[in-house]
């Protein structure tokens, strides 16, 4: 079983399972709080996956 790193386009707050393996959640990233995690996930679900850092900054209200 592969253990995958956190990914802003794939991860949720906690660990998740996919066909590729087990992915670390965003909560595993040091100094990223629940508010930021909620904003990232909500923005991704409402506006689609992030295509780069500029797109991420425009879509997520931190």
Backbone as a chain_set.jsonl record, in Angstrom:
{"seq": "XXXXXXXXXXXXXXXXXXXXXXXXXXXXXXXXXXXXXXXXXXXXXXXXXXXXXXXXXXXXXX", "coords": {"N": [[0.859, -1.182, 0.0], [0.638, 2.125, -0.949], [1.729, 5.143, 0.594], [0.656, 8.32, 0.368], [1.591, 11.772, -0.094], [0.255, 14.873, 1.38], [-2.077, 16.718, -0.631], [-3.235, 19.545, -2.231], [-5.25, 19.372, -4.085], [-6.404, 16.901, -3.751], [-6.484, 15.962, -1.072], [-8.264, 15.692, 2.059], [-9.345, 16.765, 5.334], [-8.447, 14.732, 7.128], [-6.785, 11.496, 6.887], [-7.232, 9.76, 3.764], [-8.561, 7.249, 1.568], [-7.682, 5.966, -1.568], [-7.655, 4.632, -4.937], [-5.008, 4.713, -5.517], [-3.637, 4.617, -3.12], [-3.075, 5.389, 0.37], [-3.775, 8.598, 1.39], [-2.218, 11.316, 2.995], [-3.793, 13.689, 5.141], [-4.715, 17.203, 5.013], [-4.447, 18.233, 7.54], [-2.13, 17.189, 8.494], [-0.116, 18.855, 7.803], [2.165, 21.048, 9.119], [1.27, 23.824, 11.122], [-1.055, 24.443, 9.697], [-4.263, 25.26, 10.119], [-7.651, 24.316, 11.18], [-9.488, 26.145, 10.103], [-8.219, 27.138, 7.779], [-7.966, 24.738, 6.38], [-10.667, 24.08, 5.967], [-11.406, 26.237, 4.304], [-9.79, 25.729, 2.052], [-10.733, 23.196, 1.172], [-13.498, 23.743, 0.757], [-13.35, 25.773, -1.229], [-12.113, 24.345, -3.294], [-14.082, 22.397, -3.824], [-16.227, 24.0, -4.645], [-15.214, 25.629, -6.727], [-13.534, 24.135, -8.296], [-10.545, 22.176, -9.09], [-7.231, 23.307, -8.217], [-4.975, 25.003, -10.344], [-2.502, 26.046, -10.144], [-0.23, 28.058, -8.132], [-1.032, 30.751, -8.216], [-3.715, 30.548, -9.031], [-4.674, 29.113, -6.838], [-4.313, 31.047, -4.776], [-6.1, 32.994, -5.666], [-8.563, 31.688, -5.5], [-8.898, 30.76, -2.86], [-9.838, 31.954, 0.275], [-7.931, 33.016, 2.661]], "CA": [[0.0, 0.0, 0.0], [1.412, 3.362, -1.022], [1.338, 6.264, 1.435], [0.804, 9.495, -0.485], [1.69, 13.031, 0.644], [-0.898, 15.764, 1.257], [-2.219, 17.334, -1.953], [-4.349, 20.495, -2.127], [-6.312, 18.982, -5.013], [-6.914, 15.562, -3.446], [-6.602, 15.676, 0.361], [-9.281, 16.253, 2.945], [-8.705, 17.087, 6.607], [-7.735, 13.561, 7.636], [-6.347, 10.507, 5.901], [-8.262, 9.247, 2.862], [-8.15, 6.079, 0.799], [-8.01, 6.004, -2.995], [-7.116, 3.474, -5.648], [-3.553, 4.866, -5.549], [-3.07, 4.357, -1.8], [-3.598, 6.173, 1.486], [-3.247, 9.957, 1.285], [-2.198, 12.142, 4.196], [-4.722, 14.803, 5.131], [-4.141, 18.541, 5.137], [-4.152, 18.474, 8.953], [-0.773, 16.705, 8.763], [0.826, 19.924, 7.467], [2.426, 21.865, 10.302], [0.748, 25.193, 11.172], [-2.267, 24.633, 8.892], [-5.373, 25.047, 11.037], [-8.936, 23.836, 10.669], [-10.107, 27.186, 9.284], [-7.562, 27.126, 6.467], [-8.326, 23.474, 5.734], [-12.057, 24.221, 5.507], [-11.41, 27.159, 3.164], [-9.187, 25.043, 0.905], [-11.64, 22.15, 0.693], [-14.713, 24.379, 0.236], [-13.021, 26.435, -2.495], [-11.859, 23.299, -4.297], [-15.352, 21.762, -4.18], [-17.095, 24.975, -5.309], [-14.607, 26.276, -7.895], [-12.707, 23.197, -9.053], [-9.159, 21.954, -8.673], [-6.289, 24.407, -8.387], [-4.047, 24.718, -11.445], [-1.209, 26.646, -9.822], [-0.232, 28.85, -6.901], [-1.836, 31.956, -8.436], [-5.104, 30.095, -9.014], [-4.955, 28.786, -5.436], [-4.433, 32.305, -4.027], [-7.311, 33.687, -6.107], [-9.766, 30.941, -5.13], [-9.003, 30.476, -1.427], [-9.83, 33.113, 1.158], [-7.252, 32.659, 3.918]], "C": [[0.896, 1.233, 0.0], [0.84, 4.389, -0.05], [1.684, 7.525, 0.651], [0.848, 10.773, 0.345], [0.401, 13.849, 0.534], [-0.888, 16.448, -0.114], [-3.423, 18.27, -1.895], [-5.501, 20.163, -3.059], [-6.954, 17.643, -4.679], [-7.223, 15.329, -1.968], [-7.814, 16.332, 0.997], [-8.594, 16.539, 4.272], [-7.866, 15.922, 7.125], [-7.285, 12.651, 6.512], [-7.522, 10.093, 5.016], [-7.676, 8.107, 2.036], [-8.585, 6.266, -0.65], [-7.429, 4.764, -3.652], [-5.587, 3.515, -5.71], [-2.885, 4.548, -4.214], [-3.773, 5.162, -0.728], [-2.941, 7.547, 1.429], [-3.327, 10.67, 2.631], [-3.197, 13.277, 4.038], [-4.003, 16.126, 5.289], [-3.788, 18.877, 6.583], [-2.749, 18.005, 9.328], [0.282, 17.77, 8.463], [0.95, 20.858, 8.666], [1.919, 23.292, 10.101], [-0.409, 25.474, 10.213], [-3.449, 24.27, 9.783], [-6.651, 24.612, 10.352], [-9.629, 24.866, 9.783], [-9.534, 27.216, 7.879], [-7.934, 25.87, 5.689], [-9.746, 23.549, 5.18], [-12.143, 25.127, 4.287], [-10.871, 26.496, 1.905], [-10.167, 24.035, 0.315], [-12.906, 22.755, 0.086], [-14.46, 25.053, -1.109], [-12.816, 25.421, -3.605], [-13.165, 22.659, -4.76], [-16.266, 22.704, -4.959], [-16.544, 25.457, -6.65], [-13.718, 25.366, -8.729], [-11.279, 23.12, -8.541], [-8.293, 23.168, -8.985], [-5.285, 24.039, -9.482], [-2.661, 25.321, -11.214], [-1.335, 27.501, -8.578], [-1.075, 30.119, -7.054], [-3.319, 31.625, -8.381], [-5.534, 29.778, -7.585], [-5.199, 30.066, -4.638], [-5.695, 33.076, -4.397], [-8.581, 33.013, -5.607], [-9.977, 30.805, -3.624], [-8.889, 31.762, -0.626], [-9.214, 32.706, 2.491], [-7.119, 33.851, 4.787]], "O": [[1.791, 1.369, 0.834], [-0.375, 4.495, 0.112], [2.843, 7.768, 0.315], [0.202, 10.846, 1.39], [-0.449, 13.556, -0.307], [0.171, 16.72, -0.678], [-4.521, 17.836, -1.547], [-6.62, 20.628, -2.844], [-7.966, 17.288, -5.283], [-8.137, 14.57, -1.646], [-8.312, 17.363, 0.545], [-7.365, 16.553, 4.329], [-6.712, 16.105, 7.515], [-7.391, 12.994, 5.335], [-8.668, 10.076, 5.464], [-6.465, 8.017, 1.836], [-9.714, 6.674, -0.923], [-6.788, 3.944, -2.994], [-4.942, 2.488, -5.926], [-1.694, 4.242, -4.179], [-4.923, 5.568, -0.894], [-1.715, 7.661, 1.42], [-4.352, 10.638, 3.312], [-3.42, 13.768, 2.932], [-2.828, 16.168, 5.653], [-2.922, 19.717, 6.828], [-2.233, 18.389, 10.378], [1.446, 17.608, 8.828], [-0.045, 21.388, 9.16], [2.117, 23.889, 9.043], [-0.712, 26.637, 9.946], [-3.618, 23.11, 10.157], [-6.735, 24.545, 9.125], [-10.289, 24.498, 8.811], [-10.276, 27.308, 6.901], [-8.186, 25.928, 4.486], [-9.997, 23.127, 4.051], [-12.868, 24.825, 3.339], [-11.421, 26.675, 0.819], [-10.401, 24.02, -0.893], [-13.342, 22.328, -0.983], [-15.267, 24.921, -2.029], [-13.287, 25.613, -4.726], [-13.343, 22.406, -5.952], [-17.002, 22.26, -5.84], [-17.301, 25.67, -7.597], [-13.202, 25.787, -9.764], [-10.863, 23.894, -7.678], [-8.584, 23.946, -9.893], [-4.805, 22.907, -9.541], [-1.753, 25.116, -12.019], [-2.428, 27.652, -8.031], [-1.762, 30.517, -6.114], [-4.094, 32.345, -7.752], [-6.637, 30.137, -7.172], [-6.184, 30.16, -3.905], [-6.294, 33.735, -3.547], [-9.571, 33.688, -5.322], [-11.117, 30.741, -3.163], [-7.968, 32.555, -0.821], [-9.884, 32.125, 3.344], [-6.575, 33.755, 5.887]]}, "num_chains": 1, "name": "protein.A"}
